[in-house]
């Protein structure tokens, strides 16, 4: 855990946060590398769908003010 925090401090650039307090980063050296630092316990189900798409290079734009349809439920982690 300490290693990723040092790497993030040196080479990471914070691009955003989600409502759960998770912080998302991209590398300043290689723009293809993206990662998340979880707030609290590291569990993949804490990542909302819009950020999951960004982490897995489905979307190039950083999610901002994601507007849900009236029929969509908000994300709940396991």
Number of C-alpha atoms within 10 A of each C-alpha: 6 7 8 12 12 11 11 19 11 11 14 21 15 15 12 16 17 16 9 15 13 17 16 21 19 20 17 13 10 10 8 11 14 18 17 20 17 17 12 9 8 11 11 12 12 19 20 17 13 15 21 17 16 17 21 13 13 11 13 10 9 14 17 11 7 8 7 9 7 6 6 8 8 8 13 10 10 7
